[in-house]
Amino acid sequence: MVEFRLRGLWWALALAASIAPGLGQAQTPQGPEGSERAQSYPASFFAPFNPVSAEDMVRRTPGFTLTDGQDRRGFAGSAGNVLVNGDRPSSKVLISEQLSRISARDVERIDVIAGAGAADAGGHALIVDVRLRPRQTGATNTFVVQAGMLEPGWTVNPIAIATSAFRIGQTDISLSVQAQPSRRGRIEYDKRTNGPDGVLREFGREHLQGSYAEYKLNGRATWRPTVDDTLNASLQVTPTREGRHTYSEVFSPSGSRIRVEDSLVRGDQALAVEMGADWERQLSARTALKLLALAARRDKGSSERYTTQPAAGAARSTFIRRESESGEYIGRATWTYRPTPGRSLELGAEGAVNYLESGLGIDVDVGRGRQPTDLPVANTRVEEVRGEIFLSQTSNPSDRLRIEKGVIVETSRITQSGDASQERTFTFVKPRFVATWTPSPSQQLRFRLERDVAQLDFSEFASAVSLFDGTVDLGNPDLEPERTWRGQIDWERRFGPKAVLTLTAFYERVEAVQDQIPVGSQFDAPGNLGDGWRAGGRVDALVPLDAIGLARAELRLRGQAQETRVDDPLTGQSRPFADEALWSYSIDLRQALPKQRLAWGALWEQADEVTVFRARELRSTSWDRANLDLYVETTAIAGLVIRLTAADVILPQEVRERRFFLPDRSEPANLTSIETRRATGGYGTRSLTLRISGRF
């Protein structure tokens, strides 16, 4: 079945590639200076899509896929592939979220740039630069009001967003407020446990009702006191609160009730604050200096009570208290020298301090009062002091070739205290080479070779408990970061201003693959396996459909297929990486009907299952069918875009299978039981959403 789906995916993408040449002229929009390495799309290009924000425009840019970057400590490593007016905003808030606060009316054009060597671009081979119109007078105000109903239960989830951008003197200011006092949808589970022979042992129904509230206050200011100085400052405050209630009844094959399980989680009022600022000084016509500072902090906590009441006998209650405080402080300096157009040299340094302090308390009551339970590495503090220097140089050996060379040298000291005490020092060298060859205005070949070092997740240094799954993950003070050598080739072919085909091949050699490792006879912990590899390909095709009779319609196809391999620590056999899909694809169709002031669209997407490997468990998660979203939107009311979306209309179910082993899964004969849980609801459930956006 997997082979059949893979062949079908590649045949569909190959068909799109074969018909693309006939759907456009072989001409390419040029950049702001006629550069062959830049494709420039004016704001008018996006008018048929009724954009309200810059995010709407970026997501509809031909040949480009928006990437928010990675959740990493430090500034450069977490960069997405979008710049604003040539710079990365001095914030680690997701770039898609930042773009959603920029009005489409303020966007002059969007440039797609290959081989950009800017340090703020994070080493991406392809980026977009959102160029804003110079603001004169007046304010640009936008709003979004949305209400969605989720099945089952059809609970209403509202959200409201308002933004305003204006100018006071020499200062541009943007403000936004977002309120999401929403209640997450109900999830219903059908759970069955069979023996290794397939005979039913028990079954039951389970439901989970979550609650979530989030508010965001964001402000950004840009001040230009002189023609050579630019100062930016940003602030975001995000209070949240969440909780959930889970209840299940378990029955024997004969229908008699075995037990009742009840869990209630109450979250504390959590608060996240981020402040950032940067100053850029044009030292001369060829040199510039940029200084950046960023500070962020987050506090959260929760209390959980989990009770198991058997049909006969005393109840068992487990009480868990979780608390954490984390913070990050960054300072960065970049010096840039551009001797001639197309050539640049960047030199800089970054320093950062990160910390996480977490606490986990567990009490158990079996009818004789609450008794504390000790768990290794339950209360700990992890702190990292990190520094790096970086050098990047770009050049144009010819009109058709652009080369970027760079290197980052990073060193850090990680100190852990509390239940585990340890200090370690790491030093890594991360070179990067990117070449962009443009043999003609309609074709481009991009090559990238780099060494990447993943950032450690501090939460994995502390122990964690999931009563919902009945698992314990011990904290691992000896965890090391993955190191990856990555090679990638992109071939891009454009057929007119819209039709684009991009083929990507990649190979990655991964050292110290991070995964779950067995600890003793009953626990798992985050740890490092041996070396492994990842290889595969991606396709991104955008095809206008005017030639086949669908005027102002376009089809976008994306697909990825990959293979991963690493040796399993228990079986000694080669297996895939945990939690990575073998294949995925999406087909996105949209058509504008300007005379009717309507647009409609459909999205079909699917992905292969993912697998998690634990000492005593093999867990796979998949969807039993593809996802289909349908939407229609209208601009019949002046100034408003009204969209109605029906998501997951064929109601796919999440299917999770857990295969349990004793004493461990080193031998197939150790299989003791198989639990299958089919979920309806939550993420991926059928929903109806009405969204009204516009300007005021």
N, C-alpha and C positions, 0 to 999 in steps of 0.2 A: 504493500500500500504506500509506504514512504517513497519507494522508487517511482511508482506511478505518479505521485503528486509532484515529485521533483521534475520528472520529465514534462508533466503538464505545465509546470511553472516556466521552465525554460523555453518550451515551445511557444507559450503565450507571449513571452518577452521577445523571442526571436521574430514572431509575427509582427509585433509593434515596430521592431527595428526595420523590418523589410518594407513596411508600408510608409515609414516616415519620410523617405526621400521624395515621395510623390506628393507630399502635403505642404511643401513650402519651397521658396526660392533659396538658393544657396548664398544667402547674404546674412551678415551679422551686424547687430547694433554695435557701434563703436563706443569706446570710453570717452571720458570728458576731454581728453587730449588726442583722441583718435588712436589710442594705444590698442594694439592687437591683443594684449593680455587682459583687457577690461571690456566687459559688456555693460552698457549703460541703458537703463530702462527709466524713462521719464515717468512722472506720476500719472500722466494721462494713459500710459500703457495698462495700468491696473484699474482704470475706471469701470470696465465691465464686471469686476468682481465686487463692486460696492464696498471698498475697504473703509473701515472706521479708524483703524490704528495702523501703525507701521508694521506690526506683527502680521496683520492680514496681507500686507503687500509682500513682505519677505517670504511668507509661506507660498505665495503664488509666483515667485520669481523662477523663470525657466532654468532648468539645469541645476538647481540649488536645493539642498536639504538643510533646514535649520537644525543646528546642534547646540544644545545648551551648555556643552562642556561636561566636565566630570566634577563630582563632589570631592574636591581635594583641598588640603591645607595649602596655604600660600595663595598668591594671586595669579601668576602666569599659568600654572598647571590646571586651573579650573576654568580657563577661558573658553567661551563659546566661539562660533565662527562668524560673528557679526561685530562690526565696528559702527560707531555713530560719529559722523563728521571726521573720519579718519582715526578715531581714538576709541579705545575700550573704556566704557564708563568705570569710574572708581568705585565699583560695587561688585560683590559676589552674588547678588540677587540674580536669579536666572535671567539670561538675556532676553528670552521670550517674554518674560514678565515685564522687563523694562521696556521692550518694544510696544507692549500692549498699552503703555501709558503715553505713547507719542501719537498724536493725532495724524491721520493720513493727510490732512490739509497742510501739515507742516513739513511734509516730505517733498523735496524737489525732484529727487531721482534716487535710484538704487543702482550701485555699481557692483558687478560681480567681478572679482579680481582673483586671478590665479597667480600662485607663486609669490604672495605677499610675504615679505620677510620681517614685518614689524614684530617686535617683541610682544606687544599687546595682543597680537593675533593668535598667540598660543601655538604656533607651528602648523596651523591648518593650511593645507595645500590650496584650498578654495575658500574664499570668504566673500561676504557682501559688506559694502559700506553704505549705510543709510545717510544720505546727504540731506540736511535740513535747509529749508529756506531761511534766509536772514530775516529775523523778526524785527518788524518796525513798531507798529502800535496795535493795540487791541489784543484780546485774549482768544485763545482757542480752547473751547470747552467740549468735552465728550462725556457720554454716559453709556452704561450698559445695565439693563435690568433683565434678569433672567429667572425663570422658575421652571424647575424640572420635577416630574413625577416618576418614581421608580417602582418597578414591579419586583417582587410582590409587595402588597401593602399600599402602593401608590402614595407614598409619603411625598410631601412637597419640599423641595430643596431650593430656597431662594438665594439669589446673590445680586448685589448692586455695586456698581463701580462708577465713580465720577472722577474726571481728571480736568485740570485747568493749567494752561501754559500761558504766560504773559511776560511782559517786560517792564521793569522799573529802572529808569536811568540806563546804566550800562550793564544791568543784571537781568539775565533770563531766568525765570523761575517756573518750575512745574510742580504741581501738587496733585496728589491722588488719595482717595480714600476708598477702601473696599470693605464691604460688610457681607459676611457669609454666615448668618446664624442658622446654618442648614442642619438638617437631621439626615444622616446617612440612611440609605435604604436598608430594608430588612433582608437578611440572607437566610434561606431555608436549605437545610442539608438532609439528604437521604443517605444514611450511613449503614453499611453492612460489613460484617466480619465473617470470613470463611476460614476454614482450616486449609492446610496445604493440599488436601484432597478435593477442595472445592465445596465441601459440605458446609451449609450455613450454620454459624454458631450463635450469632445474635444480630439484631437489626434495631433501627430506631430512627426517630426524627429529631432534628435539632434546629434551633433557630438562633440567630444572632441579630440583635438590634443595636446599632451603634448610634452615637450622637457626637456631633462635632460643630464647633463654632470657631470662626476665625475672623479677625479684623486686621486690616493693614492700613497704616498711615505712612505715606511716603512723600518726601520732598527732595527736590534737587534744584541747585542754583548754579549758574555760570556767570562769572563776573570778569569783564575784560577792562581792567583799569588803564591799560596802555595797548598799543598795537602789538607789542611783543609779549604781553603777559595774559595768561588765561588761568583763572582759578575756578575749580569745580568743587562742590560740596554736596553730599547726599546723606539722608537719614531715613531709616525705615524702622518702624516699631510694629511688632506683630504679636498681639496677645491671642492665645488660643486656649480652648478647653475641649477635651474629648473623653468619652467613656463608652462602655458597651455592657450589654447584658446577654448572656448566653444560657440557654436552657435546653436540656435534652432528656428524653426518656428512652431507655434501652430495654428490649424485649428478647426473650428466648424464641427459638424457632416455633414453639407451640403457641406463642402469643402472650405468655405471662411476663409481667414486668420484672426485670432484674434489678434495675437501679434508676435513680434520677440524678442528673448532674446539673448543677446551677452555679453560674459564675457571674459576679458583678464587679466591674472595674470603674472606679471613679477617678477621673483625672484632676490634678490640681490646675489652678490657673497658671498656664505656662506663658512665658514672655521671652521674645527674641528681639534684640536690638542690634542694628548695624549702623555704623557711622563711617563715612569715607570722605576723603578730600584729596585733591591733587592740584599741583601748580606746574604749569608749563611755561618756560621762558625761552623765547627765540633769541639765542645769543648772537646770531648773525644770520645772514641769508642762507647759510649752509648748515649751521649747527643749532641744536636745541637741547634743553635740559628739562626733564620731567621728574618731579618728586611726588610720591604718593604715600598716603597713610590710611590704614583701615583698621577698625576695631569692631568686634562682634562678640555678643554674649547671649547665651540661652540657658534658661532655667526651666525644669519641668519635673513632674513627679506624679505618682499615682498610687492608689490603694486597691488591692484586689482580694476578694473573698471567693473561694472555690469550694463548694460542698458536694460531696458524693453521699447519697442516701440509698443504701441497698434495701431491697425488699424486706430483708430480715437482718437485724443487727443494728449496731450503732452507726451514726453518721460520722464522716470524717471531713473536717474543714481545714483548709489551708489558707493562711493569710499572708499576703505579700505586700511589702512596702518598697517602692522604687523611687529613688531620687537621683537627679544628676544636674550638674552645672558644668557648662563648657564655655570656652572663650578662645578668641584668636586675635592677635595683634600683629599687624604687618607694616613694614616700612620698605619702600622700594625707590630706587633712583635709576633713571635711564638717560644716557647721553647719546644723541643721534647726530651723525654727520652725513650729509648728502652732497658730495662734491659735484656731481652732475646728475641730470635726470636719468633714472633707472639704476643708479648706484647709491648704496647707503651702507653705513657702518653703525652698529648699535652696541654699546657697552653699558653694563649696568650691574647692580647688586640688589639683593633682596634679603631681608631678615624677618623672621617670624617667631612668635612664641604662641604655642597652643597648649591647652590643658583640658582635661576632663576629670571631674571628680564625681564618682558614682557610689551609691549605696544601695544594698539589697538586703532586706530583712525578711525572714521566713519563720512563721509560727504555724504549728500544727495542733489541732484539737480533735481528739478521738473520744471526747466525752469526759475527759478528766482535766479540762482547762487547757489554755494555750501554752504550748511548750516551744521554745525557740529551737530552730534547726540550723546547724552550721553548714556552710557551703564554702569551699575554698575560693579565694579571690572574690569575695562578695562585696567588700568595701575597699576601694582603692582610688588612688589619684595618679594620673599619667600626665606628664608634662614633657613637651618637646621644645628645644631651642634649635632653630634651623637657620642656616644661611646659605646663600648661593651667589655665584657670580656668573654672568652670561655674556656671550659675545656672538653677534650675528652680522653677517656680511652678505649683501645682495649685489648682483651685477648682471649686466646684459652683454655677454660676449658677442651677440649679434642681435639683429632686429627680431629674430625669431626665437631666441633662446634666452631664458632667464634662470639664474642659479642663485640659490640661497644656501649658505653654509653657516652653521652655528654650533655652539657647544655650551652646555651648562654644567658647572661643577657645584655639587650640592653636598653639604655636610650637616649632620644633625646629631644631637644628643638627646636620647629619650630616657627619662627617669621615672620609675614607678615606685610608689610608696603605699603603705597601708598593709593589706593582707599579703601582698607580694612586694618585695623590695629588690630593685635591680636598676642598673644604669648601663646603657649601651650607646655606642657611637657608630654611625654609618657615614660613609663617603661614597658618592656615586658620580661618575662622569657620563653625561648624556649628550652625545653628538647628534647632529641632524643635518641631512643633506636633502634639498628639494630642487628639482630641475623641471622647468616648464618649457616645452617646445611647441611653437605655434607654426606649423608648416604652411597654413593658409588661414584666412579669416574665419573659416567655418570648421577648422579642426584644431584640436589641441591634445597634447600628450603630457601627462604629469607623472613624475616619479618621486617617491619619497622613501628615504631610508633613515631610520632614527632608532635610538635606544631610549626606552621609556621606563621609568621606575614608579610603580604604583605607590600611593600613599596608604599608610596603615590606618585602619579604622580603630580609634581609641576604644570604642565600645567593646571591641573584641579582646581587650586586655582584662575585662571584668566579666564575671560569670553572669549568665542570663538563664531565666527559667520561663518556659511556656507551658502553662497548665492546660491550655486549649489542646496542644499537641502532646502533652506529657513528656516534654524533653528538657534536658539540662545541658547547657553549653558552658564548660568551664572557661574562665579567662586564661589566656596564654601569654605570659610575659616574654616568651621567647619567639613570638611571631616576627617574621621578617617580610619585607615588601617584595612583591613580584618584580622581576626585571625582564623586560621584553625588547628583543630586537625585532623591528617591524619594517617590512618592505612592502610598498604599495605602488601600483601602476593604475592610472586613470586615463582612459581614452574618451574624449568628448567630441561629438560630431553634431553640428547645428545645421538645421534646415530652415532657414528663414528666421524671423524674429521670435518664433514660439517653439517650433519643433526642435527637441534636443534628445540625443541619445548619449548616455554615459555608461561605459563598462569599466568595472574595477576588479582587479585581481590583487589579493594580498596574501602574505605569508608572515607568520610571527613565530619566533622562537622564544619560549617563555621559560625563565629560570625560577626555581622555587615557587611553583604553582601554588597559589593559596586556595585552601579547601578545608573541609572538616577532617580531623585526624582522631583516631581512637586514643583515649586516655584510660588506662587501667582496663577493667572488664565491663564498665557500665556507662562511662561518660564519653562525650565528644567535646572537641575544642577546636577553634580556628587554628590552623597550622599550615605548614608548608609540605607539599609533596616533592617529588623530584622535578626534573625538567620535562617540559611538554611542548607541543606546537599547535598552532591554529592556522588553517589555510582555507581559502574560499574565494568567492566572487560576489559582486553586487551589480545590479542593473537598475538604472533610473532612466525612464523614457517618458517624454512629454510629447503627445501627438495631437495636433489640431484635427478635427473631424469634418471640416467643411467639405473636403473632397468626396466624402461618402454621404453627403446630404444632410449632415447635422451642422447647421450654421452656428457659428460662435460657440461651438462645443469643443472640449478638449478632454483627452484621456491621459492620466498619469499612472504609470506602472512602476512599482518598486519591488525588488526582490533580492534576497540574499540566500546563499547556500554556503555552508562551511563544514569543515570537519575538524575536530579537536582530539588530541590524544595525550594521555598521561598515564603512568603506571599507578595502579591502585595500591595503597599501603597494606590492605588486608589480603586481597587475592593475588597480588603480584602481576595481575593481568593488565593489559592496556585497555583503557576506557576513555569515554569523552569527558570533557570538563563538566563540572557540576553547574547546573542552572543556566546552561547555554543551549539555545535551540539550534537544531541542525539546519532548518530552513524557515523562511518567513516571506510573505509577499503581501502587497496591497494593490488594489485597482481603484482608482479615483476618477469618477466621471462627473463633469460639470458642464452645463449649458446655460448661456445667458439668452433671454428673450426680451430685448430692450423695448420692443413695441408694446409688450404686455407689462413691462416693468417688473419682470419676474426672472428668477433663476432657479434652477433645480440641480440636484446632484445626488450621487450615490457613492458609497464607499464599501468595498468588499475586501476583507483582509483575513488572513489566517497564518498561524505559526505552528511549528512542530512542538511536541511535548518537551518539557525540561525535566531533568532528573537531579535528585539530591542523594548523596552517598553518605550514610552514617554508619557507625560501628555495628549497630543492631538493626538497621533499617535501610531499605532502598525505597525512595519516594519519587513518584513521577506525577507531574501535573500537566494537564492538557485541557483543551476545549473540544467538546464532542462535535462541533460543527463550526463553520466559518462565521464571521461577524459581518452583518449587513446593516449599514446606516443609510437612511434616506432623509433628504431635507428639501425644503422649498423656501425661498425668500422673496420678498417684494419690497420695492421702493415706491409703492403707490402713494404713500403719505410722505409729502415733501420733508426732507431732512431726517427721515427715519429708515432704518433697515430692519425689517421684521423677518425673523427666521423661525420656522417650525421644524424641529428635527425629531425623527423617530429612530432611535438607536437600538441596535441589537434586535431588530424586528423579528428574527427567527429564534430568538431566545436561546442562545447557546448556553450549555451548562459546563461549569468547571468540574472536571473529573480528576480527583486526586486518589491515587492508589499507594498504599503503604504496605510494604512487605516486610514482616518482622522475622528476625532470626535469633537463635540461641545456640551457642554463646555469642556468636557474631555471624556476619554474612560471608565469612571466608570460604564456606562450602555451601552449594545449593541445597544439600540435604538438611542444613540447619534451619530451613524455613519452618516457622511455627504457625503463622496466621497471615491473612491478607485482609486489610481494611480498605474498603472503597467508599469514598465520600463524594457524592454528586451535589453540587451547590447551584442553587437558583437565586440570583440576586447579587447585591454588592457590585463590584466593578465588573462590567460586562453584562449587566442585566438590561432587559428591555426598559426603555424610558421614552417619555415625551417631554420635549423641552421647548419652551417659547422664549425667544431672545429678542429683545428690542434694543437697538443701539442707535446712536445719533449724536447730534451736536446741539449745544444750547448756548 
